[in-house]
Amino acid sequence: MKRQLLYEVIYDDLRRGIQDGSYPPGSRLPSEKELSEKYNVSRITSKKSLEMLADENLITRKPGKGSYVLGDGDPTEVLQEKKETEGRRHLVGVVMDAFGPAFGCEMLMGIEYECRKRGYDMFFKCTYGDMEEENRAIRSLVELGVEGIILMCVQGETYNAEIMKLALQGFPMVLVDRKLKGLPIPFVGTDNYRAAKELTNYLIEEGHRRICFLSQSLRRITSVTERFEGYRDSQLEHGILTNEDLWMTDINSMLPRMDDRQEELEQNMSRMEKYIQDNPDVTAYFAVNLNIGMSVREILEKMGLDEEKEVVFFDGTEDKCKPYLTHMLQGEYLIGVTAVNTLDDRIKGKEVPEKRYIPHQLVYGKGIRPVPVE
């Protein structure tokens, strides 16, 4: 005999209650929260049970007010609520730390396309690395009535309180690019550890032994931490020891911001130039993103060292008309599409994988190694 799933148990109990009059027409059913506590299940599970009843026109659901039983002699107000619910727009929110041509735009295109395809209207907010701004963005989206949120989160020493609260309530969310360990929120993005190992392996195969790693703080962003671990472990597997002399892991963000960051950018450039001058034995630079990588390349060109030193990084090049530098290309567009698919499944109460890794591609620089023929 087939074992009933938890949402089916709740659905059957409520349906029987409606049929035997325990829940007469016009009466309010227990809320998602009340059902999740009674049956010791997630709110996603209890939500699915109520949605199944709504699909059968046994109940009507109105955001913020609850679920009401329909039937013969339905009150006019309840019937009107059913019509409003059926005709309402389906909304999802998208919150990103930052975005630009280097990373983010392609992902947004994938999200927008898939939202439109699946009948969702998308509300987008950018937080520019500000956790308080992220809090405000999430609160405003919930107040607007979004059914779920796709999030590229701001990361710091502590987790965002709004995200923690929604995660524990079972509100549908999906993380992109960065993980929040310990919270029950599915992730869609690149296997950064594996991709960084492949990029470092390439440098080692090219004969480099002194490879500098350039990034923001390792403690702040999980994707950066994973890339560092891939860089480190690749060298260890090749019998190459690395140490703090080969790391610059305190570079300030070089992503676009609302405010003027020119002074900070100049300080970054000055510090990197001094490092290059002080460490002539370093032959390659592994930059955690395009912005840092292109800045290092610019400094090397100015110093006349661009033919002697190699620079690799994550994400595409600024100008595709110029010769490529070797870089790790993430499947941004597919990340966006898959994030919407995953969120849609969560909204509908389906189980989803904890992590979904999207394929990445190592793009070889012209003049360094031939680009593989497909």
C-alpha positions as CSV (number, residue, x, y, z in Angstrom):
1,M,0.0,0.0,0.0
2,K,1.4,3.4,-1.0
3,R,2.4,5.5,2.0
4,Q,0.7,8.9,2.2
5,L,2.9,12.0,2.0
6,L,2.5,14.5,4.8
7,Y,0.7,17.1,2.7
8,E,-1.7,14.5,1.6
9,V,-2.5,13.6,5.2
10,I,-3.3,17.2,6.0
11,Y,-5.3,17.6,2.8
12,D,-7.4,14.5,3.6
13,D,-8.1,15.6,7.2
14,L,-9.2,19.1,6.1
15,R,-11.3,17.7,3.2
16,R,-13.1,15.4,5.5
17,G,-13.8,18.3,7.9
18,I,-15.3,20.3,5.1
19,Q,-17.5,17.3,3.9
20,D,-18.8,16.4,7.4
21,G,-19.6,20.0,8.3
22,S,-16.8,20.5,10.9
23,Y,-15.8,23.4,8.7
24,P,-19.1,24.8,7.3
25,P,-19.3,27.2,4.3
26,G,-17.8,30.6,5.1
27,S,-15.7,29.3,8.0
28,R,-12.0,29.9,8.3
29,L,-9.6,27.0,8.1
30,P,-6.5,26.8,10.3
31,S,-3.6,28.9,9.0
32,E,-0.4,27.5,7.4
33,K,1.4,28.2,10.7
34,E,-1.3,26.5,12.8
35,L,-1.3,23.5,10.5
36,S,2.5,23.3,10.5
37,E,2.6,23.3,14.3
38,K,-0.3,20.8,14.6
39,Y,1.3,18.3,12.2
40,N,4.9,19.1,12.9
41,V,5.7,19.9,9.3
42,S,7.1,22.9,7.4
43,R,4.9,25.7,6.2
44,I,5.6,24.8,2.6
45,T,4.0,21.4,3.3
46,S,0.9,22.9,5.0
47,K,0.6,25.5,2.2
48,K,0.5,22.8,-0.5
49,S,-2.4,21.1,1.3
50,L,-4.4,24.3,1.3
51,E,-3.5,25.0,-2.3
52,M,-4.9,21.5,-3.3
53,L,-8.2,22.3,-1.6
54,A,-8.2,25.7,-3.4
55,D,-7.6,24.0,-6.8
56,E,-10.7,21.9,-6.2
57,N,-12.7,25.1,-5.4
58,L,-13.4,23.8,-1.9
59,I,-11.8,26.8,-0.3
60,T,-10.7,30.3,-1.3
61,R,-7.4,31.9,0.0
62,K,-6.8,35.6,0.5
63,P,-3.3,36.8,1.4
64,G,-3.2,38.2,4.9
65,K,-6.7,37.0,5.9
66,G,-6.7,33.2,5.6
67,S,-8.5,30.3,3.9
68,Y,-12.3,30.1,3.8
69,V,-14.6,27.2,3.0
70,L,-16.8,27.5,-0.1
71,G,-20.0,25.6,-0.8
72,D,-23.7,26.0,-1.2
73,G,-25.0,29.3,0.2
74,D,-21.5,30.8,0.2
75,P,-21.5,34.3,1.6
76,T,-21.1,37.0,-1.1
77,E,-17.9,38.3,0.6
78,V,-16.2,34.9,0.4
79,L,-17.2,34.4,-3.2
80,Q,-15.8,37.9,-4.0
81,E,-12.6,37.0,-2.2
82,K,-12.3,33.9,-4.4
83,K,-12.7,36.0,-7.6
84,E,-10.0,38.5,-6.3
85,T,-7.6,35.7,-5.5
86,E,-8.0,34.0,-8.8
87,G,-7.5,37.3,-10.7
88,R,-4.5,38.5,-8.7
89,R,-1.0,38.9,-10.1
90,H,1.7,36.4,-9.1
91,L,4.7,38.3,-7.8
92,V,8.2,37.3,-7.0
93,G,11.1,39.4,-5.6
94,V,14.7,39.5,-6.7
95,V,17.3,41.1,-4.4
96,M,21.0,41.3,-5.4
97,D,24.0,42.7,-3.6
98,A,25.4,44.2,-6.9
99,F,25.3,43.5,-10.6
100,G,27.0,44.7,-13.8
101,P,28.4,43.7,-17.2
102,A,31.1,41.6,-15.4
103,F,28.6,39.5,-13.4
104,G,24.9,39.8,-12.8
105,C,23.3,41.2,-15.9
106,E,23.1,37.8,-17.7
107,M,21.7,36.2,-14.5
108,L,19.0,38.9,-14.4
109,M,18.1,38.3,-18.0
110,G,17.6,34.6,-17.2
111,I,15.5,35.4,-14.1
112,E,13.3,37.9,-16.0
113,Y,12.8,35.5,-19.0
114,E,11.8,32.6,-16.8
115,C,9.5,34.7,-14.6
116,R,7.6,35.9,-17.7
117,K,7.4,32.4,-19.1
118,R,6.0,31.1,-15.8
119,G,3.5,34.0,-15.3
120,Y,5.3,35.8,-12.5
121,D,5.8,39.6,-12.3
122,M,9.3,40.4,-11.0
123,F,10.2,43.1,-8.5
124,F,14.0,43.9,-8.5
125,K,16.0,45.6,-5.8
126,C,19.8,46.2,-5.5
127,T,21.3,46.6,-2.1
128,Y,24.9,47.7,-3.0
129,G,26.5,45.7,-0.2
130,D,24.4,47.3,2.6
131,M,22.7,44.8,5.0
132,E,20.3,47.4,6.3
133,E,19.2,48.2,2.7
134,E,18.8,44.4,2.2
135,N,16.5,44.3,5.3
136,R,14.4,47.1,3.9
137,A,14.2,45.5,0.5
138,I,13.1,42.2,1.8
139,R,10.5,43.7,4.1
140,S,9.0,45.9,1.3
141,L,8.8,42.9,-1.0
142,V,7.0,40.8,1.6
143,E,4.6,43.8,2.2
144,L,4.0,43.9,-1.6
145,G,2.8,40.3,-1.4
146,V,5.5,38.5,-3.3
147,E,5.2,34.7,-3.2
148,G,8.9,34.1,-3.0
149,I,12.3,35.8,-3.2
150,I,15.5,35.1,-5.2
151,L,18.4,36.4,-3.3
152,M,22.1,37.2,-3.9
153,C,22.7,38.2,-0.3
154,V,25.0,40.7,1.4
155,Q,27.4,38.7,3.6
156,G,29.2,39.8,6.8
157,E,30.1,38.6,10.2
158,T,26.4,37.8,11.0
159,Y,23.4,36.7,9.0
160,N,20.6,39.1,8.0
161,A,17.8,39.0,10.6
162,E,15.0,39.3,8.0
163,I,16.4,36.3,6.0
164,M,16.7,34.2,9.1
165,K,13.2,35.0,10.2
166,L,11.7,34.1,6.7
167,A,13.8,31.0,6.4
168,L,12.6,29.7,9.7
169,Q,9.0,30.4,8.8
170,G,9.4,28.4,5.6
171,F,8.9,31.3,3.3
172,P,10.0,30.3,-0.3
173,M,13.5,31.7,-1.0
174,V,16.3,30.7,-3.3
175,L,20.0,31.8,-2.9
176,V,22.1,32.5,-6.0
177,D,25.9,32.9,-6.1
178,R,26.4,32.7,-2.3
179,K,25.3,30.2,0.3
180,L,24.1,30.8,3.9
181,K,25.3,27.7,5.7
182,G,22.9,26.4,8.4
183,L,19.7,27.9,7.0
184,P,17.2,25.8,5.0
185,I,17.4,27.8,1.8
186,P,18.2,26.1,-1.5
187,F,21.2,27.4,-3.5
188,V,21.7,27.7,-7.2
189,G,25.1,28.7,-8.6
190,T,28.7,27.6,-9.5
191,D,30.7,24.9,-7.8
192,N,33.3,27.6,-6.9
193,Y,35.7,25.2,-5.2
194,R,35.9,22.9,-8.2
195,A,36.1,25.8,-10.7
196,A,38.9,27.5,-8.8
197,K,40.9,24.2,-8.7
198,E,40.6,24.0,-12.5
199,L,41.7,27.5,-13.0
200,T,44.7,27.0,-10.6
201,N,45.6,23.7,-12.3
202,Y,45.8,25.6,-15.6
203,L,48.3,28.0,-14.1
204,I,50.4,25.2,-12.7
205,E,50.4,23.3,-16.0
206,E,51.7,26.6,-17.6
207,G,54.7,26.4,-15.3
208,H,53.7,28.9,-12.6
209,R,54.7,28.2,-9.0
210,R,54.4,31.6,-7.3
211,I,50.7,32.4,-7.8
212,C,49.2,35.4,-5.9
213,F,45.5,35.2,-4.9
214,L,43.6,38.5,-4.9
215,S,40.1,38.9,-3.3
216,Q,37.9,40.7,-0.8
217,S,37.9,39.4,2.8
218,L,37.7,35.6,2.9
219,R,35.4,35.8,6.0
220,R,32.6,37.7,4.2
221,I,31.5,35.9,1.0
222,T,31.2,32.2,0.7
223,S,31.9,32.1,-3.0
224,V,35.2,33.9,-2.3
225,T,36.1,31.5,0.5
226,E,35.4,28.5,-1.8
227,R,37.5,29.9,-4.6
228,F,40.4,30.4,-2.2
229,E,40.1,26.8,-0.9
230,G,40.2,25.6,-4.5
231,Y,43.3,27.7,-5.2
232,R,45.0,26.4,-2.1
233,D,44.1,22.8,-2.5
234,S,45.2,22.6,-6.1
235,Q,48.7,23.8,-5.2
236,L,48.9,21.4,-2.2
237,E,47.9,18.5,-4.5
238,H,50.8,19.5,-6.8
239,G,53.2,19.7,-3.9
240,I,53.3,23.5,-3.9
241,L,53.2,25.3,-0.6
242,T,51.4,28.6,-0.4
243,N,51.5,31.2,2.4
244,E,50.1,34.6,3.4
245,D,52.8,36.3,1.4
246,L,51.0,35.2,-1.7
247,W,47.6,36.4,-0.7
248,M,45.9,39.8,-0.9
249,T,42.6,39.0,0.7
250,D,41.6,42.5,2.0
251,I,40.9,44.3,-1.3
252,N,37.8,46.6,-0.9
253,S,34.9,45.9,-3.2
254,M,35.5,47.0,-6.8
255,L,31.9,46.5,-7.9
256,P,29.6,49.4,-9.0
257,R,28.1,51.3,-6.1
258,M,25.6,54.1,-5.6
259,D,28.2,56.4,-4.0
260,D,31.5,57.7,-5.3
261,R,34.2,55.1,-4.7
262,Q,37.0,56.7,-6.7
263,E,39.2,57.3,-3.7
264,E,38.8,53.7,-2.5
265,L,39.5,52.4,-6.1
266,E,42.7,54.4,-6.3
267,Q,43.8,53.0,-2.9
268,N,43.3,49.5,-4.2
269,M,45.3,50.2,-7.4
270,S,48.1,51.7,-5.3
271,R,48.3,48.8,-2.9
272,M,48.3,46.2,-5.8
273,E,51.0,48.1,-7.7
274,K,53.2,48.1,-4.5
275,Y,52.6,44.4,-4.1
276,I,53.7,43.7,-7.7
277,Q,56.9,45.8,-7.2
278,D,57.7,44.2,-3.9
279,N,57.2,40.6,-5.2
280,P,59.0,40.2,-8.5
281,D,59.1,36.5,-8.1
282,V,55.3,36.2,-8.4
283,T,54.6,35.1,-12.0
284,A,50.8,34.7,-12.0
285,Y,47.8,36.4,-10.4
286,F,44.5,34.6,-9.6
287,A,41.8,37.3,-9.2
288,V,38.5,36.4,-7.6
289,N,36.5,38.4,-10.1
290,L,36.9,40.3,-13.4
291,N,37.1,43.8,-11.8
292,I,40.1,42.9,-9.7
293,G,41.7,40.9,-12.6
294,M,41.4,43.7,-15.1
295,S,42.8,46.2,-12.6
296,V,45.9,44.0,-12.1
297,R,46.3,43.6,-15.8
298,E,46.2,47.4,-16.2
299,I,48.9,47.8,-13.6
300,L,51.1,45.2,-15.3
301,E,50.7,46.9,-18.7
302,K,51.7,50.2,-17.2
303,M,54.8,48.6,-15.6
304,G,55.6,46.8,-18.9
305,L,55.2,43.4,-17.2
306,D,52.1,42.1,-19.0
307,E,54.1,39.8,-21.2
308,E,56.0,38.3,-18.3
309,K,53.1,37.8,-15.8
310,E,49.8,36.0,-16.3
311,V,46.4,37.1,-14.9
312,V,43.4,34.8,-14.6
313,F,40.0,35.5,-13.0
314,F,36.3,34.6,-12.8
315,D,33.7,35.8,-15.3
316,G,33.9,37.4,-18.7
317,T,36.2,40.1,-20.2
318,E,35.3,43.7,-20.4
319,D,35.8,44.0,-24.1
320,K,35.2,40.9,-26.2
321,C,36.9,42.6,-29.2
322,K,40.2,42.4,-27.4
323,P,42.1,39.1,-27.0
324,Y,40.8,37.1,-24.2
325,L,42.6,36.5,-21.0
326,T,42.1,33.1,-19.5
327,H,39.1,33.2,-17.3
328,M,36.4,31.0,-15.7
329,L,33.0,31.6,-17.2
330,Q,30.0,31.0,-15.0
331,G,26.7,29.9,-16.5
332,E,24.9,33.1,-15.4
333,Y,21.9,32.9,-17.6
334,L,21.2,29.3,-16.6
335,I,21.7,30.2,-13.0
336,G,18.9,32.7,-13.3
337,V,16.6,30.4,-15.1
338,T,17.2,27.5,-12.7
339,A,16.7,29.8,-9.7
340,V,13.2,30.7,-10.9
341,N,12.4,27.1,-11.6
342,T,13.5,26.2,-8.1
343,L,11.6,29.0,-6.5
344,D,8.4,28.0,-8.5
345,D,8.7,24.5,-7.1
346,R,9.1,25.8,-3.6
347,I,6.1,28.1,-4.0
348,K,4.1,25.1,-5.1
349,G,5.2,23.1,-2.1
350,K,7.5,20.7,-3.9
351,E,10.7,19.3,-2.5
352,V,13.9,20.8,-4.1
353,P,17.6,19.9,-3.9
354,E,19.7,21.7,-1.3
355,K,22.2,22.7,-4.0
356,R,22.1,23.0,-7.7
357,Y,25.4,23.5,-9.4
358,I,25.4,25.0,-12.9
359,P,28.2,24.0,-15.3
360,H,31.1,26.4,-15.7
361,Q,33.7,26.8,-18.5
362,L,37.4,27.5,-18.6
363,V,38.0,29.9,-21.4
364,Y,41.6,29.8,-22.6
365,G,43.3,33.1,-23.5
366,K,44.3,33.5,-27.2
367,G,48.0,33.5,-27.6
368,I,48.4,31.5,-24.5
369,R,46.7,28.2,-25.4
370,P,44.5,27.4,-28.4
371,V,40.7,27.7,-27.7
372,P,39.3,24.1,-27.9
373,V,37.3,23.4,-31.0
374,E,33.7,22.4,-30.1
